[in-house]
Amino acid sequence: MSLPYFDEFNRKILSFLQRNGSMSQRELSQHINLSPNACWNRLQALKKKGIVLGQTVRLDREKLGLGLVVFVMVKTRNHSGAWLTKF
């Protein structure tokens, strides 16, 4: 599905921000050949439409001494708050 506001400039904005979400507006505008103001307006429109939900920072867990990440799923027949507190 082609969305009218999803043109080549918006694709480039999203592509660059996916690789480096902390990129400044000036840097971003230079990469996509738009003025900083036009770039900012487009990014705000993408946020308003719910396409850009936020920006995050990736951390090097090993350098922070956090190492291994484990996800555990626990199945239980008891779903009470008291059981959860004991767990």
N, CA, C and O atoms as a CHARMM CRD file, in Angstrom:
* protein
*
  348
    1    1 MET  N      0.85200  -1.18100   0.00000 PROA 1      0.00000
    2    1 MET  CA     0.00000   0.00000   0.00000 PROA 1      0.00000
    3    1 MET  C      0.88800   1.23200   0.00000 PROA 1      0.00000
    4    1 MET  O      1.78000   1.34700   0.84100 PROA 1      0.00000
    5    2 SER  N      0.66500   2.14100  -0.91500 PROA 2      0.00000
    6    2 SER  CA     1.44800   3.36200  -1.00300 PROA 2      0.00000
    7    2 SER  C      0.71400   4.49300  -0.29500 PROA 2      0.00000
    8    2 SER  O     -0.40300   4.85200  -0.66700 PROA 2      0.00000
    9    3 LEU  N      1.34300   5.04300   0.71400 PROA 3      0.00000
   10    3 LEU  CA     0.73500   6.13700   1.46100 PROA 3      0.00000
   11    3 LEU  C      1.19600   7.46100   0.87500 PROA 3      0.00000
   12    3 LEU  O      2.37200   7.59100   0.53700 PROA 3      0.00000
   13    4 PRO  N      0.31900   8.44900   0.74100 PROA 4      0.00000
   14    4 PRO  CA     0.67600   9.70400   0.08000 PROA 4      0.00000
   15    4 PRO  C      1.80300  10.46200   0.77300 PROA 4      0.00000
   16    4 PRO  O      2.55300  11.17300   0.10500 PROA 4      0.00000
   17    5 TYR  N      1.94700  10.33400   2.08100 PROA 5      0.00000
   18    5 TYR  CA     2.98500  11.06400   2.81100 PROA 5      0.00000
   19    5 TYR  C      4.27200  10.24500   2.93700 PROA 5      0.00000
   20    5 TYR  O      5.22200  10.67200   3.59400 PROA 5      0.00000
   21    6 PHE  N      4.29900   9.07300   2.30800 PROA 6      0.00000
   22    6 PHE  CA     5.45100   8.19500   2.42500 PROA 6      0.00000
   23    6 PHE  C      6.26900   8.25900   1.14300 PROA 6      0.00000
   24    6 PHE  O      6.34500   7.28400   0.39600 PROA 6      0.00000
   25    7 ASP  N      6.87600   9.40600   0.89500 PROA 7      0.00000
   26    7 ASP  CA     7.66000   9.60100  -0.31600 PROA 7      0.00000
   27    7 ASP  C      9.13000   9.26000  -0.06000 PROA 7      0.00000
   28    7 ASP  O      9.48200   8.75900   1.00800 PROA 7      0.00000
   29    8 GLU  N      9.97400   9.53400  -1.04200 PROA 8      0.00000
   30    8 GLU  CA    11.39400   9.18000  -0.94400 PROA 8      0.00000
   31    8 GLU  C     12.09400   9.90300   0.21000 PROA 8      0.00000
   32    8 GLU  O     12.94200   9.31200   0.87800 PROA 8      0.00000
   33    9 PHE  N     11.75400  11.16400   0.45200 PROA 9      0.00000
   34    9 PHE  CA    12.37400  11.89100   1.56700 PROA 9      0.00000
   35    9 PHE  C     12.01800  11.24700   2.90800 PROA 9      0.00000
   36    9 PHE  O     12.87900  11.07900   3.77200 PROA 9      0.00000
   37   10 ASN  N     10.75200  10.89100   3.07300 PROA 10     0.00000
   38   10 ASN  CA    10.33700  10.26000   4.33300 PROA 10     0.00000
   39   10 ASN  C     10.98800   8.88700   4.49700 PROA 10     0.00000
   40   10 ASN  O     11.36000   8.50000   5.60500 PROA 10     0.00000
   41   11 ARG  N     11.12300   8.15800   3.39800 PROA 11     0.00000
   42   11 ARG  CA    11.81500   6.86100   3.46600 PROA 11     0.00000
   43   11 ARG  C     13.25800   7.05100   3.93100 PROA 11     0.00000
   44   11 ARG  O     13.75800   6.28900   4.75900 PROA 11     0.00000
   45   12 LYS  N     13.92000   8.07200   3.39000 PROA 12     0.00000
   46   12 LYS  CA    15.30800   8.34300   3.77500 PROA 12     0.00000
   47   12 LYS  C     15.39500   8.75800   5.24000 PROA 12     0.00000
   48   12 LYS  O     16.29200   8.31600   5.95900 PROA 12     0.00000
   49   13 ILE  N     14.47800   9.59600   5.68200 PROA 13     0.00000
   50   13 ILE  CA    14.46000  10.01000   7.09300 PROA 13     0.00000
   51   13 ILE  C     14.36600   8.78000   7.98100 PROA 13     0.00000
   52   13 ILE  O     15.13800   8.63500   8.92800 PROA 13     0.00000
   53   14 LEU  N     13.42800   7.90000   7.68200 PROA 14     0.00000
   54   14 LEU  CA    13.23300   6.70000   8.49600 PROA 14     0.00000
   55   14 LEU  C     14.44400   5.77600   8.43300 PROA 14     0.00000
   56   14 LEU  O     14.83900   5.19000   9.44200 PROA 14     0.00000
   57   15 SER  N     15.02400   5.64900   7.26000 PROA 15     0.00000
   58   15 SER  CA    16.18700   4.77900   7.09800 PROA 15     0.00000
   59   15 SER  C     17.37000   5.27000   7.93300 PROA 15     0.00000
   60   15 SER  O     18.00300   4.48500   8.63800 PROA 15     0.00000
   61   16 PHE  N     17.66500   6.56000   7.85300 PROA 16     0.00000
   62   16 PHE  CA    18.78800   7.10300   8.61800 PROA 16     0.00000
   63   16 PHE  C     18.52400   7.05000  10.11700 PROA 16     0.00000
   64   16 PHE  O     19.42700   6.73400  10.89100 PROA 16     0.00000
   65   17 LEU  N     17.30500   7.35300  10.53200 PROA 17     0.00000
   66   17 LEU  CA    17.00300   7.33200  11.96400 PROA 17     0.00000
   67   17 LEU  C     17.01000   5.91500  12.53100 PROA 17     0.00000
   68   17 LEU  O     17.32200   5.72500  13.70600 PROA 17     0.00000
   69   18 GLN  N     16.67100   4.91800  11.71200 PROA 18     0.00000
   70   18 GLN  CA    16.75400   3.53600  12.18900 PROA 18     0.00000
   71   18 GLN  C     18.19800   3.14900  12.47700 PROA 18     0.00000
   72   18 GLN  O     18.46700   2.38300  13.40200 PROA 18     0.00000
   73   19 ARG  N     19.11300   3.67200  11.69600 PROA 19     0.00000
   74   19 ARG  CA    20.53000   3.35600  11.89600 PROA 19     0.00000
   75   19 ARG  C     21.15600   4.19300  13.00300 PROA 19     0.00000
   76   19 ARG  O     22.05800   3.72800  13.70100 PROA 19     0.00000
   77   20 ASN  N     20.67900   5.43100  13.16900 PROA 20     0.00000
   78   20 ASN  CA    21.25200   6.31900  14.18100 PROA 20     0.00000
   79   20 ASN  C     20.17300   7.27600  14.66900 PROA 20     0.00000
   80   20 ASN  O     20.01300   8.37100  14.13000 PROA 20     0.00000
   81   21 GLY  N     19.43600   6.86000  15.68800 PROA 21     0.00000
   82   21 GLY  CA    18.32800   7.65200  16.20700 PROA 21     0.00000
   83   21 GLY  C     18.74200   8.92800  16.90900 PROA 21     0.00000
   84   21 GLY  O     17.90600   9.79100  17.17300 PROA 21     0.00000
   85   22 SER  N     20.04100   9.06000  17.21900 PROA 22     0.00000
   86   22 SER  CA    20.49400  10.27000  17.90300 PROA 22     0.00000
   87   22 SER  C     21.08900  11.29000  16.93500 PROA 22     0.00000
   88   22 SER  O     21.67200  12.28800  17.35900 PROA 22     0.00000
   89   23 MET  N     20.94100  11.03900  15.64400 PROA 23     0.00000
   90   23 MET  CA    21.45400  11.95900  14.63000 PROA 23     0.00000
   91   23 MET  C     20.77000  13.31600  14.76400 PROA 23     0.00000
   92   23 MET  O     19.55500  13.38400  14.95200 PROA 23     0.00000
   93   24 SER  N     21.54100  14.39100  14.66900 PROA 24     0.00000
   94   24 SER  CA    20.96300  15.73600  14.77500 PROA 24     0.00000
   95   24 SER  C     20.14200  16.05900  13.52500 PROA 24     0.00000
   96   24 SER  O     20.31800  15.44500  12.47200 PROA 24     0.00000
   97   25 GLN  N     19.24800  17.02900  13.66300 PROA 25     0.00000
   98   25 GLN  CA    18.43800  17.45200  12.51100 PROA 25     0.00000
   99   25 GLN  C     19.33200  17.96400  11.38700 PROA 25     0.00000
  100   25 GLN  O     19.05700  17.72600  10.21100 PROA 25     0.00000
  101   26 ARG  N     20.39500  18.66100  11.75200 PROA 26     0.00000
  102   26 ARG  CA    21.31000  19.20300  10.73600 PROA 26     0.00000
  103   26 ARG  C     21.98400  18.06300   9.95800 PROA 26     0.00000
  104   26 ARG  O     22.04300  18.09300   8.72900 PROA 26     0.00000
  105   27 GLU  N     22.48900  17.06000  10.68700 PROA 27     0.00000
  106   27 GLU  CA    23.11200  15.90600  10.02400 PROA 27     0.00000
  107   27 GLU  C     22.11500  15.18600   9.12400 PROA 27     0.00000
  108   27 GLU  O     22.41200  14.86600   7.97300 PROA 27     0.00000
  109   28 LEU  N     20.93900  14.94100   9.66300 PROA 28     0.00000
  110   28 LEU  CA    19.90700  14.23800   8.91100 PROA 28     0.00000
  111   28 LEU  C     19.54700  15.00800   7.64500 PROA 28     0.00000
  112   28 LEU  O     19.44100  14.42400   6.56600 PROA 28     0.00000
  113   29 SER  N     19.36200  16.30200   7.77600 PROA 29     0.00000
  114   29 SER  CA    18.98000  17.11200   6.61100 PROA 29     0.00000
  115   29 SER  C     20.07400  17.11100   5.54900 PROA 29     0.00000
  116   29 SER  O     19.77700  17.14200   4.35500 PROA 29     0.00000
  117   30 GLN  N     21.33800  17.07400   5.97200 PROA 30     0.00000
  118   30 GLN  CA    22.43900  17.02000   5.00300 PROA 30     0.00000
  119   30 GLN  C     22.45400  15.68200   4.25800 PROA 30     0.00000
  120   30 GLN  O     22.73600  15.63800   3.06000 PROA 30     0.00000
  121   31 HSD  N     22.15300  14.60800   4.96100 PROA 31     0.00000
  122   31 HSD  CA    22.14700  13.28700   4.32800 PROA 31     0.00000
  123   31 HSD  C     21.03000  13.14000   3.30000 PROA 31     0.00000
  124   31 HSD  O     21.19600  12.44100   2.30000 PROA 31     0.00000
  125   32 ILE  N     19.89800  13.79100   3.53800 PROA 32     0.00000
  126   32 ILE  CA    18.76400  13.59700   2.62100 PROA 32     0.00000
  127   32 ILE  C     18.51400  14.79600   1.71200 PROA 32     0.00000
  128   32 ILE  O     17.54100  14.82000   0.95900 PROA 32     0.00000
  129   33 ASN  N     19.39800  15.79000   1.78600 PROA 33     0.00000
  130   33 ASN  CA    19.32300  16.97200   0.91500 PROA 33     0.00000
  131   33 ASN  C     18.03000  17.76000   1.07300 PROA 33     0.00000
  132   33 ASN  O     17.38600  18.13200   0.09300 PROA 33     0.00000
  133   34 LEU  N     17.66500  18.00500   2.32800 PROA 34     0.00000
  134   34 LEU  CA    16.53400  18.88000   2.65900 PROA 34     0.00000
  135   34 LEU  C     17.02400  19.91400   3.65700 PROA 34     0.00000
  136   34 LEU  O     18.02600  19.69500   4.33800 PROA 34     0.00000
  137   35 SER  N     16.33200  21.03300   3.74900 PROA 35     0.00000
  138   35 SER  CA    16.69400  22.01800   4.76800 PROA 35     0.00000
  139   35 SER  C     16.38500  21.43400   6.14600 PROA 35     0.00000
  140   35 SER  O     15.49300  20.59500   6.26900 PROA 35     0.00000
  141   36 PRO  N     17.10900  21.86500   7.18700 PROA 36     0.00000
  142   36 PRO  CA    16.81400  21.36800   8.53600 PROA 36     0.00000
  143   36 PRO  C     15.35800  21.58600   8.93600 PROA 36     0.00000
  144   36 PRO  O     14.76300  20.73300   9.59500 PROA 36     0.00000
  145   37 ASN  N     14.77900  22.72000   8.54300 PROA 37     0.00000
  146   37 ASN  CA    13.39200  23.02200   8.88700 PROA 37     0.00000
  147   37 ASN  C     12.42600  22.05000   8.19700 PROA 37     0.00000
  148   37 ASN  O     11.49700  21.54300   8.82500 PROA 37     0.00000
  149   38 ALA  N     12.64700  21.79700   6.91200 PROA 38     0.00000
  150   38 ALA  CA    11.78200  20.86500   6.17700 PROA 38     0.00000
  151   38 ALA  C     11.91400  19.45400   6.74500 PROA 38     0.00000
  152   38 ALA  O     10.92800  18.72600   6.85800 PROA 38     0.00000
  153   39 CYS  N     13.12900  19.08100   7.09800 PROA 39     0.00000
  154   39 CYS  CA    13.37300  17.76500   7.68200 PROA 39     0.00000
  155   39 CYS  C     12.65000  17.64300   9.02400 PROA 39     0.00000
  156   39 CYS  O     12.00500  16.63000   9.29500 PROA 39     0.00000
  157   40 TRP  N     12.75900  18.67400   9.85900 PROA 40     0.00000
  158   40 TRP  CA    12.09200  18.67400  11.16800 PROA 40     0.00000
  159   40 TRP  C     10.57700  18.57100  10.99900 PROA 40     0.00000
  160   40 TRP  O      9.92500  17.80900  11.71100 PROA 40     0.00000
  161   41 ASN  N     10.01600  19.33300  10.06000 PROA 41     0.00000
  162   41 ASN  CA     8.57000  19.29700   9.82100 PROA 41     0.00000
  163   41 ASN  C      8.11500  17.90400   9.39000 PROA 41     0.00000
  164   41 ASN  O      7.07900  17.41600   9.84200 PROA 41     0.00000
  165   42 ARG  N      8.88700  17.27300   8.52200 PROA 42     0.00000
  166   42 ARG  CA     8.53600  15.92400   8.07400 PROA 42     0.00000
  167   42 ARG  C      8.59900  14.93000   9.22700 PROA 42     0.00000
  168   42 ARG  O      7.72400  14.07500   9.36000 PROA 42     0.00000
  169   43 LEU  N      9.62800  15.03700  10.06000 PROA 43     0.00000
  170   43 LEU  CA     9.75600  14.13100  11.19800 PROA 43     0.00000
  171   43 LEU  C      8.60100  14.32300  12.17500 PROA 43     0.00000
  172   43 LEU  O      8.06900  13.34700  12.70200 PROA 43     0.00000
  173   44 GLN  N      8.21200  15.56600  12.42000 PROA 44     0.00000
  174   44 GLN  CA     7.07700  15.83200  13.31100 PROA 44     0.00000
  175   44 GLN  C      5.79000  15.24300  12.73800 PROA 44     0.00000
  176   44 GLN  O      4.96800  14.70900  13.48300 PROA 44     0.00000
  177   45 ALA  N      5.61100  15.33800  11.41500 PROA 45     0.00000
  178   45 ALA  CA     4.41600  14.76700  10.77600 PROA 45     0.00000
  179   45 ALA  C      4.41600  13.24300  10.90800 PROA 45     0.00000
  180   45 ALA  O      3.36800  12.64200  11.14000 PROA 45     0.00000
  181   46 LEU  N      5.58700  12.61700  10.75900 PROA 46     0.00000
  182   46 LEU  CA     5.68300  11.16100  10.91400 PROA 46     0.00000
  183   46 LEU  C      5.37500  10.74500  12.35300 PROA 46     0.00000
  184   46 LEU  O      4.78000   9.69300  12.58600 PROA 46     0.00000
  185   47 LYS  N      5.77900  11.56900  13.30700 PROA 47     0.00000
  186   47 LYS  CA     5.46000  11.28900  14.71500 PROA 47     0.00000
  187   47 LYS  C      3.96400  11.45100  14.96000 PROA 47     0.00000
  188   47 LYS  O      3.34700  10.62700  15.63600 PROA 47     0.00000
  189   48 LYS  N      3.38300  12.51400  14.41000 PROA 48     0.00000
  190   48 LYS  CA     1.95800  12.78700  14.60800 PROA 48     0.00000
  191   48 LYS  C      1.08900  11.67800  14.00700 PROA 48     0.00000
  192   48 LYS  O      0.04000  11.33800  14.55500 PROA 48     0.00000
  193   49 LYS  N      1.53200  11.11600  12.87900 PROA 49     0.00000
  194   49 LYS  CA     0.78400  10.03700  12.22100 PROA 49     0.00000
  195   49 LYS  C      1.02000   8.68500  12.89400 PROA 49     0.00000
  196   49 LYS  O      0.41100   7.68400  12.51600 PROA 49     0.00000
  197   50 GLY  N      1.90500   8.66000  13.89200 PROA 50     0.00000
  198   50 GLY  CA     2.16500   7.42100  14.61800 PROA 50     0.00000
  199   50 GLY  C      3.13000   6.48000  13.92400 PROA 50     0.00000
  200   50 GLY  O      3.23500   5.31400  14.30400 PROA 50     0.00000
  201   51 ILE  N      3.83400   6.96400  12.91600 PROA 51     0.00000
  202   51 ILE  CA     4.81200   6.13100  12.21900 PROA 51     0.00000
  203   51 ILE  C      6.10600   6.05600  13.02800 PROA 51     0.00000
  204   51 ILE  O      6.67500   4.97800  13.19800 PROA 51     0.00000
  205   52 VAL  N      6.56400   7.19700  13.52100 PROA 52     0.00000
  206   52 VAL  CA     7.72100   7.23600  14.42200 PROA 52     0.00000
  207   52 VAL  C      7.16200   7.28500  15.83400 PROA 52     0.00000
  208   52 VAL  O      6.51700   8.25600  16.22900 PROA 52     0.00000
  209   53 LEU  N      7.41900   6.22400  16.58800 PROA 53     0.00000
  210   53 LEU  CA     6.84300   6.10800  17.93000 PROA 53     0.00000
  211   53 LEU  C      7.77100   6.63000  19.01400 PROA 53     0.00000
  212   53 LEU  O      7.32600   6.89000  20.13200 PROA 53     0.00000
  213   54 GLY  N      9.02600   6.78500  18.70900 PROA 54     0.00000
  214   54 GLY  CA     9.98300   7.26600  19.69600 PROA 54     0.00000
  215   54 GLY  C     11.39100   6.98000  19.21500 PROA 54     0.00000
  216   54 GLY  O     11.59200   6.41700  18.13900 PROA 54     0.00000
  217   55 GLN  N     12.34900   7.36800  20.01100 PROA 55     0.00000
  218   55 GLN  CA    13.74200   7.12500  19.67900 PROA 55     0.00000
  219   55 GLN  C     14.39500   6.45500  20.87500 PROA 55     0.00000
  220   55 GLN  O     14.10900   6.79800  22.02200 PROA 55     0.00000
  221   56 THR  N     15.27100   5.50000  20.60400 PROA 56     0.00000
  222   56 THR  CA    15.90300   4.75000  21.67500 PROA 56     0.00000
  223   56 THR  C     17.41900   4.77400  21.53000 PROA 56     0.00000
  224   56 THR  O     17.95900   5.17700  20.49900 PROA 56     0.00000
  225   57 VAL  N     18.07700   4.34000  22.57000 PROA 57     0.00000
  226   57 VAL  CA    19.52900   4.24000  22.58100 PROA 57     0.00000
  227   57 VAL  C     19.89800   2.77700  22.76700 PROA 57     0.00000
  228   57 VAL  O     19.34000   2.10100  23.63100 PROA 57     0.00000
  229   58 ARG  N     20.82200   2.29000  21.97400 PROA 58     0.00000
  230   58 ARG  CA    21.31600   0.91600  22.13300 PROA 58     0.00000
  231   58 ARG  C     22.54700   0.94800  23.01900 PROA 58     0.00000
  232   58 ARG  O     23.45100   1.75900  22.81400 PROA 58     0.00000
  233   59 LEU  N     22.57800   0.06600  23.99800 PROA 59     0.00000
  234   59 LEU  CA    23.68500   0.01000  24.94400 PROA 59     0.00000
  235   59 LEU  C     24.53500  -1.22900  24.70000 PROA 59     0.00000
  236   59 LEU  O     24.03100  -2.25900  24.25300 PROA 59     0.00000
  237   60 ASP  N     25.81800  -1.12400  24.99400 PROA 60     0.00000
  238   60 ASP  CA    26.70400  -2.28000  24.94900 PROA 60     0.00000
  239   60 ASP  C     26.64600  -2.93600  26.31800 PROA 60     0.00000
  240   60 ASP  O     27.29800  -2.48200  27.25800 PROA 60     0.00000
  241   61 ARG  N     25.87000  -3.99700  26.42800 PROA 61     0.00000
  242   61 ARG  CA    25.62500  -4.65600  27.71600 PROA 61     0.00000
  243   61 ARG  C     26.90600  -5.21800  28.32100 PROA 61     0.00000
  244   61 ARG  O     27.06900  -5.19800  29.54100 PROA 61     0.00000
  245   62 GLU  N     27.81100  -5.71700  27.49300 PROA 62     0.00000
  246   62 GLU  CA    29.05900  -6.27500  28.02200 PROA 62     0.00000
  247   62 GLU  C     29.91500  -5.20200  28.67200 PROA 62     0.00000
  248   62 GLU  O     30.48700  -5.42900  29.73800 PROA 62     0.00000
  249   63 LYS  N     30.01000  -4.03500  28.04400 PROA 63     0.00000
  250   63 LYS  CA    30.80500  -2.94800  28.62300 PROA 63     0.00000
  251   63 LYS  C     30.20300  -2.44900  29.92700 PROA 63     0.00000
  252   63 LYS  O     30.90800  -1.90300  30.77600 PROA 63     0.00000
  253   64 LEU  N     28.90700  -2.63600  30.08100 PROA 64     0.00000
  254   64 LEU  CA    28.23800  -2.24700  31.32500 PROA 64     0.00000
  255   64 LEU  C     28.28400  -3.36300  32.36500 PROA 64     0.00000
  256   64 LEU  O     27.80700  -3.19400  33.48700 PROA 64     0.00000
  257   65 GLY  N     28.85200  -4.48900  31.99300 PROA 65     0.00000
  258   65 GLY  CA    28.94600  -5.61100  32.91400 PROA 65     0.00000
  259   65 GLY  C     27.62900  -6.34600  33.10300 PROA 65     0.00000
  260   65 GLY  O     27.43200  -7.01800  34.11500 PROA 65     0.00000
  261   66 LEU  N     26.72600  -6.22300  32.13500 PROA 66     0.00000
  262   66 LEU  CA    25.41300  -6.85000  32.26900 PROA 66     0.00000
  263   66 LEU  C     25.34800  -8.22400  31.61100 PROA 66     0.00000
  264   66 LEU  O     24.47900  -9.02900  31.94700 PROA 66     0.00000
  265   67 GLY  N     26.24800  -8.50000  30.68600 PROA 67     0.00000
  266   67 GLY  CA    26.37500  -9.83000  30.10800 PROA 67     0.00000
  267   67 GLY  C     25.11100 -10.44200  29.53900 PROA 67     0.00000
  268   67 GLY  O     24.49900  -9.90100  28.61800 PROA 67     0.00000
  269   68 LEU  N     24.72900 -11.57700  30.10100 PROA 68     0.00000
  270   68 LEU  CA    23.66600 -12.41400  29.57000 PROA 68     0.00000
  271   68 LEU  C     22.26900 -11.88500  29.89700 PROA 68     0.00000
  272   68 LEU  O     22.00500 -11.44500  31.01600 PROA 68     0.00000
  273   69 VAL  N     21.38100 -11.93600  28.90400 PROA 69     0.00000
  274   69 VAL  CA    19.97400 -11.58700  29.10500 PROA 69     0.00000
  275   69 VAL  C     19.16300 -12.86400  28.92700 PROA 69     0.00000
  276   69 VAL  O     19.33500 -13.58000  27.94000 PROA 69     0.00000
  277   70 VAL  N     18.28800 -13.14500  29.87100 PROA 70     0.00000
  278   70 VAL  CA    17.48800 -14.36400  29.82700 PROA 70     0.00000
  279   70 VAL  C     16.01700 -14.00100  29.96000 PROA 70     0.00000
  280   70 VAL  O     15.64400 -13.20700  30.82300 PROA 70     0.00000
  281   71 PHE  N     15.18100 -14.58400  29.10300 PROA 71     0.00000
  282   71 PHE  CA    13.73700 -14.42700  29.19700 PROA 71     0.00000
  283   71 PHE  C     13.16000 -15.75200  29.67700 PROA 71     0.00000
  284   71 PHE  O     13.48100 -16.80600  29.12600 PROA 71     0.00000
  285   72 VAL  N     12.32100 -15.70600  30.68800 PROA 72     0.00000
  286   72 VAL  CA    11.74200 -16.91300  31.26500 PROA 72     0.00000
  287   72 VAL  C     10.22600 -16.79300  31.23200 PROA 72     0.00000
  288   72 VAL  O      9.67200 -15.74400  31.56100 PROA 72     0.00000
  289   73 MET  N      9.55200 -17.88200  30.82900 PROA 73     0.00000
  290   73 MET  CA     8.09800 -17.90200  30.86800 PROA 73     0.00000
  291   73 MET  C      7.67900 -18.88100  31.96000 PROA 73     0.00000
  292   73 MET  O      8.15500 -20.01400  32.01300 PROA 73     0.00000
  293   74 VAL  N      6.78900 -18.42900  32.82100 PROA 74     0.00000
  294   74 VAL  CA     6.30200 -19.26300  33.91100 PROA 74     0.00000
  295   74 VAL  C      4.81100 -19.47900  33.71300 PROA 74     0.00000
  296   74 VAL  O      4.05100 -18.51800  33.58700 PROA 74     0.00000
  297   75 LYS  N      4.39000 -20.73800  33.68500 PROA 75     0.00000
  298   75 LYS  CA     2.96300 -21.05500  33.60300 PROA 75     0.00000
  299   75 LYS  C      2.47500 -21.39500  34.99900 PROA 75     0.00000
  300   75 LYS  O      3.14700 -22.10000  35.75200 PROA 75     0.00000
  301   76 THR  N      1.31200 -20.89000  35.33100 PROA 76     0.00000
  302   76 THR  CA     0.72800 -21.17400  36.63800 PROA 76     0.00000
  303   76 THR  C     -0.78000 -21.27600  36.49900 PROA 76     0.00000
  304   76 THR  O     -1.37700 -20.70600  35.58600 PROA 76     0.00000
  305   77 ARG  N     -1.37200 -21.99900  37.40300 PROA 77     0.00000
  306   77 ARG  CA    -2.83400 -22.07900  37.42000 PROA 77     0.00000
  307   77 ARG  C     -3.41100 -21.04600  38.37100 PROA 77     0.00000
  308   77 ARG  O     -4.61400 -20.78300  38.36200 PROA 77     0.00000
  309   78 ASN  N     -2.55400 -20.46700  39.18300 PROA 78     0.00000
  310   78 ASN  CA    -2.98800 -19.47900  40.17100 PROA 78     0.00000
  311   78 ASN  C     -2.57300 -18.09200  39.68600 PROA 78     0.00000
  312   78 ASN  O     -1.39400 -17.85600  39.42200 PROA 78     0.00000
  313   79 HSD  N     -3.52000 -17.18600  39.57000 PROA 79     0.00000
  314   79 HSD  CA    -3.23900 -15.85000  39.04600 PROA 79     0.00000
  315   79 HSD  C     -3.53600 -14.75600  40.06700 PROA 79     0.00000
  316   79 HSD  O     -3.81500 -13.61600  39.69500 PROA 79     0.00000
  317   80 SER  N     -3.47700 -15.09500  41.33000 PROA 80     0.00000
  318   80 SER  CA    -3.80500 -14.09900  42.35900 PROA 80     0.00000
  319   80 SER  C     -2.59000 -13.23000  42.67200 PROA 80     0.00000
  320   80 SER  O     -1.44700 -13.62600  42.44500 PROA 80     0.00000
  321   81 GLY  N     -2.86000 -12.05200  43.19100 PROA 81     0.00000
  322   81 GLY  CA    -1.79900 -11.14500  43.60700 PROA 81     0.00000
  323   81 GLY  C     -0.95800 -11.72900  44.72600 PROA 81     0.00000
  324   81 GLY  O      0.25500 -11.52500  44.76900 PROA 81     0.00000
  325   82 ALA  N     -1.60500 -12.46000  45.63900 PROA 82     0.00000
  326   82 ALA  CA    -0.88200 -13.08000  46.75700 PROA 82     0.00000
  327   82 ALA  C      0.12300 -14.10700  46.23600 PROA 82     0.00000
  328   82 ALA  O      1.25800 -14.16600  46.70900 PROA 82     0.00000
  329   83 TRP  N     -0.29600 -14.91600  45.26200 PROA 83     0.00000
  330   83 TRP  CA     0.62000 -15.90200  44.69100 PROA 83     0.00000
  331   83 TRP  C      1.80200 -15.21200  44.02600 PROA 83     0.00000
  332   83 TRP  O      2.94600 -15.64400  44.17100 PROA 83     0.00000
  333   84 LEU  N      1.52000 -14.14100  43.29800 PROA 84     0.00000
  334   84 LEU  CA     2.57900 -13.41200  42.61100 PROA 84     0.00000
  335   84 LEU  C      3.57900 -12.84400  43.60600 PROA 84     0.00000
  336   84 LEU  O      4.78500 -12.88700  43.36800 PROA 84     0.00000
  337   85 THR  N      3.08800 -12.31400  44.71400 PROA 85     0.00000
  338   85 THR  CA     3.97500 -11.76700  45.73900 PROA 85     0.00000
  339   85 THR  C      4.88700 -12.85600  46.29500 PROA 85     0.00000
  340   85 THR  O      6.08100 -12.62600  46.48800 PROA 85     0.00000
  341   86 LYS  N      4.33500 -14.03400  46.55100 PROA 86     0.00000
  342   86 LYS  CA     5.13800 -15.14900  47.06700 PROA 86     0.00000
  343   86 LYS  C      6.15300 -15.62300  46.03300 PROA 86     0.00000
  344   86 LYS  O      7.26700 -16.01600  46.37900 PROA 86     0.00000
  345   87 PHE  N      5.76600 -15.58300  44.78300 PROA 87     0.00000
  346   87 PHE  CA     6.64100 -16.04500  43.70800 PROA 87     0.00000
  347   87 PHE  C      7.87000 -15.16100  43.62600 PROA 87     0.00000
  348   87 PHE  O      8.73600 -15.38500  42.78000 PROA 87     0.00000
